Amino acid sequence: MNVVELSALAIVLAMDASLYAFSCGLTLRKKRCATAWNLAILTALFQAVMPLLGYVAGAGLMILVSGIASWVICVIFCTLGVVAVCRRGEEQTAEPLGLLELLLVAFATSIDAFAVGICFAMARLTTEQLFYAAAVIGIVTLLSVLICFYLSGLLRRLPERFLQILSGSILIALGLFQVL
C-alpha cells in the first residue's frame, strides 16, 4: 500500500468521526476545547487500534463484521441524532460530552477500521506496515476531527434550534448512509 492509497484510506475512515465532530461542534457551548480534544483523541485512538485488532482477528471474522457493522453504526448514529433533534433549551446543549458518549462514538466510528484490519491481514501486511498504517489512520483522524469540530463554530451564529436540528439531521443521515 503506497502513501497515496493509505492517505485516502485514512481520510475515508476519519469521515464518520469528523462528521460527528462537526455536528457536536454546532451545538456545544461549554468546554469546547476540552471536548474537541477528548473526542479527537478517543476517536483517533480507536481508529488506530481497531485495524490492529482486525488484523489479529483475521479473515475469519470478515463475514460477521461486514454483516452487522453497518446496522450497529446506523442504530448508534440515528439514536444520537434523534436525541440531538429532540433536545430543548441551551442548558442541555451546553454540556460537554460524557465519557460514555465519547466511547460510544469512538467505537461506532471505528468499526469500519476493524474491517480494514481484516483486509490488512488478507493482504499480508508486515508488522511494520501495519503499525505505520495504524499510526497514519490515527493521526489523520485526530486532525480531521479537530478541524471539523472547530469549523462548525463558523455556523454557531445561526439560531440554536436550527443548529440542534441540523446537528441531529447530520447524525441521522450518517447512520442511514451506513445501511443504504
C-alpha positions as a Markdown table, in Angstrom:
| # | Residue | x | y | z |
|---|---|---|---|---|
| 1 | Met | 0.0 | 0.0 | 0.0 |
| 2 | Asn | 1.6 | 3.3 | -1.1 |
| 3 | Val | 1.3 | 6.6 | 0.7 |
| 4 | Val | -1.5 | 8.0 | -1.5 |
| 5 | Glu | -3.6 | 4.9 | -1.0 |
| 6 | Leu | -3.0 | 4.9 | 2.7 |
| 7 | Ser | -3.8 | 8.6 | 3.0 |
| 8 | Ala | -7.0 | 8.2 | 1.0 |
| 9 | Leu | -8.0 | 5.2 | 3.3 |
| 10 | Ala | -7.2 | 7.3 | 6.4 |
| 11 | Ile | -9.4 | 10.2 | 5.2 |
| 12 | Val | -12.3 | 7.9 | 4.4 |
| 13 | Leu | -12.0 | 6.2 | 7.8 |
| 14 | Ala | -11.9 | 9.6 | 9.5 |
| 15 | Met | -15.1 | 10.8 | 7.8 |
| 16 | Asp | -17.6 | 9.4 | 10.3 |
| 17 | Ala | -15.8 | 10.8 | 13.3 |
| 18 | Ser | -15.2 | 14.1 | 11.5 |
| 19 | Leu | -18.9 | 14.5 | 10.7 |
| 20 | Tyr | -19.8 | 13.7 | 14.3 |
| 21 | Ala | -17.3 | 16.2 | 15.5 |
| 22 | Phe | -18.8 | 18.8 | 13.1 |
| 23 | Ser | -22.3 | 18.0 | 14.4 |
| 24 | Cys | -21.2 | 18.2 | 18.0 |
| 25 | Gly | -19.4 | 21.5 | 17.5 |
| 26 | Leu | -22.6 | 23.1 | 16.2 |
| 27 | Thr | -24.4 | 23.0 | 19.5 |
| 28 | Leu | -21.8 | 22.6 | 22.2 |
| 29 | Arg | -21.4 | 25.8 | 24.2 |
| 30 | Lys | -19.2 | 24.9 | 27.2 |
| 31 | Lys | -15.8 | 23.3 | 27.4 |
| 32 | Arg | -15.4 | 23.3 | 23.7 |
| 33 | Cys | -11.7 | 22.9 | 23.7 |
| 34 | Ala | -11.6 | 20.0 | 26.2 |
| 35 | Thr | -14.5 | 18.2 | 24.4 |
| 36 | Ala | -12.9 | 18.7 | 21.0 |
| 37 | Trp | -9.6 | 17.2 | 22.2 |
| 38 | Asn | -11.2 | 14.4 | 24.1 |
| 39 | Leu | -13.3 | 13.5 | 21.1 |
| 40 | Ala | -10.3 | 13.8 | 18.8 |
| 41 | Ile | -8.0 | 11.7 | 21.0 |
| 42 | Leu | -10.5 | 8.9 | 21.7 |
| 43 | Thr | -11.7 | 8.6 | 18.1 |
| 44 | Ala | -8.1 | 8.7 | 16.8 |
| 45 | Leu | -7.1 | 6.0 | 19.3 |
| 46 | Phe | -10.0 | 3.8 | 18.4 |
| 47 | Gln | -9.3 | 4.3 | 14.7 |
| 48 | Ala | -5.7 | 3.4 | 15.1 |
| 49 | Val | -6.3 | 0.3 | 17.4 |
| 50 | Met | -9.2 | -1.2 | 15.5 |
| 51 | Pro | -7.2 | -2.1 | 12.4 |
| 52 | Leu | -4.7 | -3.8 | 14.7 |
| 53 | Leu | -7.5 | -5.8 | 16.3 |
| 54 | Gly | -9.0 | -6.6 | 12.9 |
| 55 | Tyr | -5.6 | -7.8 | 11.7 |
| 56 | Val | -5.2 | -10.1 | 14.7 |
| 57 | Ala | -8.8 | -11.4 | 14.3 |
| 58 | Gly | -8.0 | -12.4 | 10.7 |
| 59 | Ala | -10.2 | -13.1 | 7.8 |
| 60 | Gly | -12.5 | -15.5 | 9.6 |
| 61 | Leu | -14.4 | -12.6 | 11.1 |
| 62 | Met | -14.9 | -10.7 | 7.9 |
| 63 | Ile | -18.3 | -12.2 | 7.3 |
| 64 | Leu | -19.5 | -11.4 | 10.8 |
| 65 | Val | -18.2 | -7.8 | 10.8 |
| 66 | Ser | -19.5 | -7.0 | 7.3 |
| 67 | Gly | -22.9 | -8.3 | 8.1 |
| 68 | Ile | -23.7 | -6.3 | 11.3 |
| 69 | Ala | -21.3 | -3.3 | 11.3 |
| 70 | Ser | -23.5 | -1.1 | 9.1 |
| 71 | Trp | -26.5 | -1.8 | 11.3 |
| 72 | Val | -24.7 | -1.1 | 14.6 |
| 73 | Ile | -23.4 | 2.2 | 13.3 |
| 74 | Cys | -26.8 | 3.1 | 11.9 |
| 75 | Val | -28.5 | 2.5 | 15.3 |
| 76 | Ile | -25.9 | 4.4 | 17.3 |
| 77 | Phe | -25.9 | 7.4 | 15.0 |
| 78 | Cys | -29.7 | 7.5 | 14.4 |
| 79 | Thr | -30.2 | 7.4 | 18.2 |
| 80 | Leu | -27.7 | 10.2 | 18.8 |
| 81 | Gly | -29.3 | 12.2 | 16.0 |
| 82 | Val | -32.8 | 11.8 | 17.4 |
| 83 | Val | -31.6 | 12.8 | 20.8 |
| 84 | Ala | -29.9 | 15.9 | 19.3 |
| 85 | Val | -33.1 | 16.9 | 17.4 |
| 86 | Cys | -35.3 | 16.4 | 20.4 |
| 87 | Arg | -33.2 | 18.5 | 22.8 |
| 88 | Arg | -34.8 | 21.6 | 24.2 |
| 89 | Gly | -33.1 | 24.6 | 25.5 |
| 90 | Glu | -29.5 | 25.7 | 25.7 |
| 91 | Glu | -28.9 | 24.1 | 29.1 |
| 92 | Gln | -28.9 | 20.6 | 27.5 |
| 93 | Thr | -26.7 | 21.5 | 24.6 |
| 94 | Ala | -24.2 | 23.5 | 26.7 |
| 95 | Glu | -23.0 | 20.3 | 28.5 |
| 96 | Pro | -19.8 | 18.7 | 27.2 |
| 97 | Leu | -19.9 | 15.1 | 26.1 |
| 98 | Gly | -19.7 | 12.4 | 28.8 |
| 99 | Leu | -17.1 | 9.6 | 28.8 |
| 100 | Leu | -19.8 | 7.0 | 27.9 |
| 101 | Glu | -21.0 | 9.0 | 24.9 |
| 102 | Leu | -17.4 | 9.7 | 23.8 |
| 103 | Leu | -16.5 | 6.0 | 24.0 |
| 104 | Leu | -19.7 | 5.0 | 22.1 |
| 105 | Val | -18.9 | 7.4 | 19.3 |
| 106 | Ala | -15.3 | 6.3 | 19.2 |
| 107 | Phe | -16.4 | 2.7 | 18.9 |
| 108 | Ala | -19.1 | 3.3 | 16.3 |
| 109 | Thr | -16.9 | 5.4 | 14.1 |
| 110 | Ser | -14.1 | 2.8 | 14.2 |
| 111 | Ile | -16.0 | -0.4 | 13.3 |
| 112 | Asp | -15.0 | 0.0 | 9.6 |
| 113 | Ala | -11.4 | 0.3 | 10.7 |
| 114 | Phe | -11.7 | -3.1 | 12.3 |
| 115 | Ala | -12.8 | -4.5 | 8.9 |
| 116 | Val | -9.9 | -2.7 | 7.2 |
| 117 | Gly | -7.6 | -4.5 | 9.7 |
| 118 | Ile | -9.0 | -7.8 | 8.5 |
| 119 | Cys | -8.3 | -6.7 | 4.9 |
| 120 | Phe | -4.8 | -5.9 | 6.0 |
| 121 | Ala | -4.4 | -9.4 | 7.3 |
| 122 | Met | -5.6 | -10.8 | 4.0 |
| 123 | Ala | -3.2 | -8.6 | 2.1 |
| 124 | Arg | -0.4 | -9.9 | 4.4 |
| 125 | Leu | 0.9 | -6.6 | 5.5 |
| 126 | Thr | 4.1 | -6.8 | 7.5 |
| 127 | Thr | 4.1 | -5.7 | 11.2 |
| 128 | Glu | 5.9 | -2.5 | 10.3 |
| 129 | Gln | 3.4 | -1.7 | 7.5 |
| 130 | Leu | 0.5 | -2.5 | 9.8 |
| 131 | Phe | 1.7 | -0.2 | 12.6 |
| 132 | Tyr | 2.6 | 2.6 | 10.1 |
| 133 | Ala | -0.9 | 2.3 | 8.6 |
| 134 | Ala | -2.5 | 2.4 | 12.1 |
| 135 | Ala | -0.4 | 5.5 | 13.0 |
| 136 | Val | -1.4 | 7.3 | 9.8 |
| 137 | Ile | -5.1 | 6.5 | 10.3 |
| 138 | Gly | -5.0 | 7.7 | 13.9 |
| 139 | Ile | -3.2 | 11.0 | 13.1 |
| 140 | Val | -5.4 | 11.8 | 10.2 |
| 141 | Thr | -8.5 | 11.1 | 12.3 |
| 142 | Leu | -7.2 | 13.3 | 15.1 |
| 143 | Leu | -6.5 | 16.2 | 12.8 |
| 144 | Ser | -9.7 | 15.8 | 10.9 |
| 145 | Val | -11.9 | 15.7 | 14.0 |
| 146 | Leu | -10.3 | 18.8 | 15.4 |
| 147 | Ile | -10.6 | 20.7 | 12.1 |
| 148 | Cys | -14.3 | 19.8 | 11.6 |
| 149 | Phe | -15.2 | 20.5 | 15.3 |
| 150 | Tyr | -13.8 | 24.0 | 15.1 |
| 151 | Leu | -15.0 | 24.7 | 11.5 |
| 152 | Ser | -18.6 | 24.1 | 12.8 |
| 153 | Gly | -18.0 | 27.1 | 15.0 |
| 154 | Leu | -18.4 | 29.3 | 11.9 |
| 155 | Leu | -22.1 | 28.4 | 11.9 |
| 156 | Arg | -22.8 | 29.0 | 15.6 |
| 157 | Arg | -24.3 | 32.4 | 14.9 |
| 158 | Leu | -27.4 | 30.6 | 13.5 |
| 159 | Pro | -30.4 | 30.1 | 15.8 |
| 160 | Glu | -29.9 | 27.5 | 18.5 |
| 161 | Arg | -32.9 | 25.4 | 17.4 |
| 162 | Phe | -31.8 | 25.3 | 13.8 |
| 163 | Leu | -28.3 | 24.1 | 14.9 |
| 164 | Gln | -29.8 | 21.3 | 17.0 |
| 165 | Ile | -31.9 | 20.1 | 14.1 |
| 166 | Leu | -29.0 | 20.4 | 11.7 |
| 167 | Ser | -26.8 | 18.5 | 14.1 |
| 168 | Gly | -29.3 | 15.7 | 14.6 |
| 169 | Ser | -30.0 | 15.5 | 10.9 |
| 170 | Ile | -26.4 | 15.1 | 10.1 |
| 171 | Leu | -26.1 | 12.2 | 12.6 |
| 172 | Ile | -29.3 | 10.5 | 11.3 |
| 173 | Ala | -28.1 | 10.9 | 7.7 |
| 174 | Leu | -24.7 | 9.5 | 8.7 |
| 175 | Gly | -26.4 | 6.5 | 10.3 |
| 176 | Leu | -28.8 | 5.9 | 7.4 |
| 177 | Phe | -25.9 | 6.2 | 4.9 |
| 178 | Gln | -24.3 | 3.2 | 6.6 |
| 179 | Val | -27.1 | 0.8 | 5.6 |
| 180 | Leu | -28.1 | 2.3 | 2.2 |
